[in-house]
Amino acid sequence: MAEAPSAPIDLYYWPTPNGWKITILFEELGLPYRIIPVNIGAGDQFKPDFLKISPNNKMPAIVDPDGPGGEPISVFESGAILQYFGRKTGKLYPSDERKRVEVDEWLFWQMGGFGPMLGQIHHFRNYAPEKIPYAINRYVNEGERLYGVLDERLKERDFICGDYSIADIACVGWAKGWEKQGQTIDDTPNVKRWLERMLARPAVARGLAVKVDAPTLDLAADKEAQKVLFGQRARRA
């Protein structure tokens, strides 16, 4: 008798570099999922029901109906979601401890540095109400340093940890925005080749193309959305 199809995973999502990590992951793994939009410009991330799943009021977050012991589980933080499904499926996340530590190092490098620093570049170059040269230069220069670290890592590798892994998935959505980050991709030829390789993967293309059924958010022009994103604290239930 054929197995019943798996219930879809609920993915609380908005099309951003962190959201793309999980759509790419699910497309690579062939897992069924259902998009639940979290309109970050309208303040959906502060709604009490969402805060029960993601207390840091950030997306993405997931609810897997088939969690440990067959019971549902919610997971917030994109890196934790990548690790969870890597362990669950045994794919894109090595079981060998030495190799797994290597993937963790580069995943945490992205979570702690590459993503946050590039996000600050976006903020101060595109959204800040006043241009602060010191801040822009500080973060653009740090972004350049981080791209250099990644370029050196990719010097003799097709992927960040040799084999394709969740470390690559974590980085690609951020790296593809290099131009808006004030970077010159030709200065990091190994990153350029890796990025071309990544964007050519069908699952990556599908993950990056996932849309939401909501009005397009032009954050650079929408001052009210900027107030929500950059000036509001979480509202407690």
Backbone hydrogen bonds, N-H to C=O, Kabsch-Sander energy under -0.5 kcal/mol:
donor,donor_aa,acceptor,acceptor_aa,energy
9,I,32,P,-2.3
10,D,63,V,-2.2
11,L,9,I,-0.6
11,L,34,R,-3.0
12,Y,10,D,-0.6
12,Y,61,A,-2.9
13,Y,11,L,-0.7
13,Y,36,I,-1.9
16,T,14,W,-1.8
20,W,16,T,-3.0
21,K,17,P,-1.0
22,I,18,N,-0.7
22,I,19,G,-0.9
23,T,19,G,-1.5
24,I,20,W,-2.8
25,L,21,K,-2.1
26,F,22,I,-2.7
27,E,23,T,-2.2
28,E,24,I,-2.7
29,L,25,L,-2.4
30,G,26,F,-1.2
31,L,26,F,-1.8
34,R,9,I,-3.3
36,I,11,L,-3.1
38,V,13,Y,-2.4
39,N,37,P,-0.5
40,I,38,V,-1.2
42,A,39,N,-1.1
43,G,39,N,-0.7
44,D,39,N,-2.1
46,F,43,G,-2.0
47,K,44,D,-1.6
50,F,47,K,-0.6
51,L,47,K,-2.3
52,K,48,P,-1.3
53,I,49,D,-0.6
53,I,50,F,-1.2
54,S,50,F,-3.1
57,N,54,S,-2.2
61,A,12,Y,-1.2
62,I,75,V,-2.5
63,V,10,D,-2.0
64,D,73,I,-3.0
67,G,64,D,-0.5
67,G,71,E,-0.8
70,G,67,G,-2.2
71,E,68,P,-1.3
73,I,64,D,-2.0
75,V,62,I,-2.2
77,E,60,P,-0.9
81,I,77,E,-2.0
82,L,78,S,-2.4
83,Q,79,G,-2.3
84,Y,80,A,-2.5
85,F,81,I,-2.3
86,G,82,L,-1.9
87,R,83,Q,-2.7
88,K,84,Y,-2.6
89,T,85,F,-2.4
90,G,86,G,-1.7
91,K,86,G,-0.5
100,R,96,D,-2.7
101,V,97,E,-2.6
102,E,98,R,-1.6
103,V,99,K,-2.0
104,D,100,R,-2.8
105,E,101,V,-2.6
106,W,102,E,-1.7
107,L,103,V,-2.4
108,F,104,D,-3.0
109,W,105,E,-1.9
110,Q,106,W,-1.8
111,M,107,L,-2.6
112,G,108,F,-3.0
113,G,109,W,-1.7
114,F,109,W,-1.8
115,G,110,Q,-2.7
117,M,113,G,-2.8
118,L,114,F,-1.5
119,G,115,G,-2.5
120,Q,116,P,-1.9
121,I,117,M,-1.8
122,H,118,L,-2.2
123,H,119,G,-2.3
124,F,120,Q,-2.7
125,R,121,I,-2.5
126,N,122,H,-2.2
127,Y,122,H,-0.7
127,Y,123,H,-2.2
128,A,123,H,-2.2
132,I,130,E,-0.5
136,I,132,I,-2.5
137,N,133,P,-3.0
138,R,134,Y,-2.5
139,Y,135,A,-2.4
140,V,136,I,-2.7
141,N,137,N,-2.4
142,E,138,R,-1.7
143,G,139,Y,-2.6
144,E,140,V,-2.3
145,R,141,N,-2.1
146,L,142,E,-2.4
147,Y,143,G,-2.6
148,G,144,E,-1.9
149,V,145,R,-2.0
150,L,146,L,-2.4
151,D,147,Y,-2.5
152,E,148,G,-2.3
153,R,149,V,-2.0
154,L,150,L,-1.9
155,K,152,E,-1.2
157,R,154,L,-1.0
161,C,163,D,-0.6
162,G,159,F,-1.9
163,D,161,C,-1.5
166,I,92,L,-2.2
168,D,165,S,-0.8
169,I,165,S,-1.5
170,A,166,I,-2.2
171,C,167,A,-1.1
172,V,168,D,-2.0
173,G,169,I,-0.6
174,W,171,C,-0.6
175,A,171,C,-2.6
176,K,172,V,-2.1
177,G,174,W,-1.4
178,W,175,A,-1.5
181,Q,177,G,-0.9
182,G,179,E,-1.6
183,Q,178,W,-2.2
185,I,183,Q,-0.6
187,D,184,T,-2.0
188,T,185,I,-1.7
192,K,188,T,-2.3
193,R,189,P,-2.2
194,W,190,N,-2.3
195,L,191,V,-3.1
196,E,192,K,-2.2
197,R,193,R,-2.3
198,M,194,W,-2.8
199,L,195,L,-2.8
200,A,196,E,-1.1
201,R,198,M,-1.7
205,A,201,R,-2.4
206,R,202,P,-2.5
207,G,203,A,-2.5
208,L,204,V,-2.5
209,A,205,A,-1.1
210,V,207,G,-1.0
214,A,212,V,-1.9
218,D,216,T,-0.7
219,L,217,L,-1.0
221,A,218,D,-1.0
222,D,218,D,-2.4
223,K,221,A,-1.2
226,Q,222,D,-1.8
227,K,223,K,-1.9
228,V,224,E,-1.9
229,L,225,A,-2.6
230,F,226,Q,-3.0
231,G,227,K,-1.7
232,Q,228,V,-0.6
236,R,234,A,-0.6
